[in-house]
Amino acid sequence: MSLAKFEIQITGASGTPLQLSFEASADRLAELPKLDLELDGYFVWMIDGLLQRQITGMLYDNGQQLQFVHLHANCFREDLKQLISCISLVDEGLQITELPGGRLQTLQDFETKCWPTDH
């Protein structure tokens, strides 16, 4: 497994909101070990301090659904997948915006780019 460092935003297909509410996502994120979640939606997940595996992020909602999630990460592919399972019911069709630059791609294409040898 290899570490990948990146900054992204995650939305639903074609930039639509994610399926879950802020509260549902927050409840699911709170179940991850070593994750600290603030009331405003900012979170830090210190996965492994020795390897500097960490994901920080912010949940953005419109009062009903998550509009998008902004992430800064240095993590394994499985770490990202675990986090995504907390903010979305499915990973198919999710849209990734790489920052800076704004390159749009599917989650699957983003994973292949970041972890080409991890299957």
Contacts in CASP RR format, 6 or more apart in sequence:
PFRMAT RR
TARGET T0000
AUTHOR 0000-0000-0000
METHOD contacts of the structure
MODEL  1
MSLAKFEIQITGASGTPLQLSFEASADRLAELPKLDLELDGYFVWMIDGL
LQRQITGMLYDNGQQLQFVHLHANCFREDLKQLISCISLVDEGLQITELP
GGRLQTLQDFETKCWPTDH
1 76 0 8 1.000
1 77 0 8 1.000
1 78 0 8 1.000
1 115 0 8 1.000
1 118 0 8 1.000
2 76 0 8 1.000
2 115 0 8 1.000
2 117 0 8 1.000
2 118 0 8 1.000
3 51 0 8 1.000
3 52 0 8 1.000
3 53 0 8 1.000
3 74 0 8 1.000
3 75 0 8 1.000
3 76 0 8 1.000
4 73 0 8 1.000
4 74 0 8 1.000
4 75 0 8 1.000
4 76 0 8 1.000
4 77 0 8 1.000
4 114 0 8 1.000
4 115 0 8 1.000
5 73 0 8 1.000
5 74 0 8 1.000
6 71 0 8 1.000
6 72 0 8 1.000
6 73 0 8 1.000
6 98 0 8 1.000
6 114 0 8 1.000
7 70 0 8 1.000
7 71 0 8 1.000
7 72 0 8 1.000
7 73 0 8 1.000
7 98 0 8 1.000
7 99 0 8 1.000
7 100 0 8 1.000
8 70 0 8 1.000
8 71 0 8 1.000
8 73 0 8 1.000
8 96 0 8 1.000
8 97 0 8 1.000
8 98 0 8 1.000
8 99 0 8 1.000
8 110 0 8 1.000
9 68 0 8 1.000
9 69 0 8 1.000
9 70 0 8 1.000
9 71 0 8 1.000
9 96 0 8 1.000
9 97 0 8 1.000
9 99 0 8 1.000
10 18 0 8 1.000
10 68 0 8 1.000
10 69 0 8 1.000
10 71 0 8 1.000
10 84 0 8 1.000
10 87 0 8 1.000
10 88 0 8 1.000
10 94 0 8 1.000
10 95 0 8 1.000
10 96 0 8 1.000
10 97 0 8 1.000
10 107 0 8 1.000
11 17 0 8 1.000
11 18 0 8 1.000
11 67 0 8 1.000
11 68 0 8 1.000
11 94 0 8 1.000
11 95 0 8 1.000
11 97 0 8 1.000
12 18 0 8 1.000
12 88 0 8 1.000
12 93 0 8 1.000
12 94 0 8 1.000
12 95 0 8 1.000
13 93 0 8 1.000
13 94 0 8 1.000
13 95 0 8 1.000
14 95 0 8 1.000
15 68 0 8 1.000
15 95 0 8 1.000
17 62 0 8 1.000
17 65 0 8 1.000
17 66 0 8 1.000
17 67 0 8 1.000
17 68 0 8 1.000
18 25 0 8 1.000
18 65 0 8 1.000
18 66 0 8 1.000
18 67 0 8 1.000
18 68 0 8 1.000
18 69 0 8 1.000
18 87 0 8 1.000
18 88 0 8 1.000
18 94 0 8 1.000
19 65 0 8 1.000
19 88 0 8 1.000
19 89 0 8 1.000
19 90 0 8 1.000
20 28 0 8 1.000
20 65 0 8 1.000
20 66 0 8 1.000
20 87 0 8 1.000
20 88 0 8 1.000
20 89 0 8 1.000
21 61 0 8 1.000
21 63 0 8 1.000
21 64 0 8 1.000
21 65 0 8 1.000
21 66 0 8 1.000
22 41 0 8 1.000
22 59 0 8 1.000
22 61 0 8 1.000
22 63 0 8 1.000
22 65 0 8 1.000
22 66 0 8 1.000
25 59 0 8 1.000
25 66 0 8 1.000
25 69 0 8 1.000
25 86 0 8 1.000
25 87 0 8 1.000
26 37 0 8 1.000
26 41 0 8 1.000
26 59 0 8 1.000
28 85 0 8 1.000
28 86 0 8 1.000
28 87 0 8 1.000
29 35 0 8 1.000
29 37 0 8 1.000
29 43 0 8 1.000
29 45 0 8 1.000
29 83 0 8 1.000
29 86 0 8 1.000
29 87 0 8 1.000
30 37 0 8 1.000
31 86 0 8 1.000
32 45 0 8 1.000
32 82 0 8 1.000
32 83 0 8 1.000
32 86 0 8 1.000
34 45 0 8 1.000
34 46 0 8 1.000
34 47 0 8 1.000
35 43 0 8 1.000
35 44 0 8 1.000
35 45 0 8 1.000
35 46 0 8 1.000
36 43 0 8 1.000
36 44 0 8 1.000
36 45 0 8 1.000
36 46 0 8 1.000
37 43 0 8 1.000
40 58 0 8 1.000
41 58 0 8 1.000
41 59 0 8 1.000
42 56 0 8 1.000
42 57 0 8 1.000
42 58 0 8 1.000
43 56 0 8 1.000
43 57 0 8 1.000
43 58 0 8 1.000
43 59 0 8 1.000
44 54 0 8 1.000
44 55 0 8 1.000
44 56 0 8 1.000
44 57 0 8 1.000
45 54 0 8 1.000
45 55 0 8 1.000
45 56 0 8 1.000
45 79 0 8 1.000
45 83 0 8 1.000
46 53 0 8 1.000
46 54 0 8 1.000
47 53 0 8 1.000
47 54 0 8 1.000
47 55 0 8 1.000
47 75 0 8 1.000
47 79 0 8 1.000
52 74 0 8 1.000
53 74 0 8 1.000
53 75 0 8 1.000
53 76 0 8 1.000
53 79 0 8 1.000
54 73 0 8 1.000
54 74 0 8 1.000
54 75 0 8 1.000
55 71 0 8 1.000
55 72 0 8 1.000
55 73 0 8 1.000
55 74 0 8 1.000
55 75 0 8 1.000
55 79 0 8 1.000
55 80 0 8 1.000
55 83 0 8 1.000
56 71 0 8 1.000
56 72 0 8 1.000
56 73 0 8 1.000
57 69 0 8 1.000
57 70 0 8 1.000
57 71 0 8 1.000
57 72 0 8 1.000
58 69 0 8 1.000
58 70 0 8 1.000
59 66 0 8 1.000
59 69 0 8 1.000
59 87 0 8 1.000
60 66 0 8 1.000
60 67 0 8 1.000
60 68 0 8 1.000
60 69 0 8 1.000
60 70 0 8 1.000
61 67 0 8 1.000
66 87 0 8 1.000
69 87 0 8 1.000
71 83 0 8 1.000
73 79 0 8 1.000
73 80 0 8 1.000
76 115 0 8 1.000
76 118 0 8 1.000
77 111 0 8 1.000
77 114 0 8 1.000
77 115 0 8 1.000
77 118 0 8 1.000
80 111 0 8 1.000
81 91 0 8 1.000
84 91 0 8 1.000
84 94 0 8 1.000
84 107 0 8 1.000
85 91 0 8 1.000
88 94 0 8 1.000
91 107 0 8 1.000
92 107 0 8 1.000
93 106 0 8 1.000
93 107 0 8 1.000
94 106 0 8 1.000
94 107 0 8 1.000
95 104 0 8 1.000
95 105 0 8 1.000
95 106 0 8 1.000
95 107 0 8 1.000
96 104 0 8 1.000
96 105 0 8 1.000
96 106 0 8 1.000
96 107 0 8 1.000
96 109 0 8 1.000
96 110 0 8 1.000
97 103 0 8 1.000
97 104 0 8 1.000
98 105 0 8 1.000
98 110 0 8 1.000
105 113 0 8 1.000
111 118 0 8 1.000
END
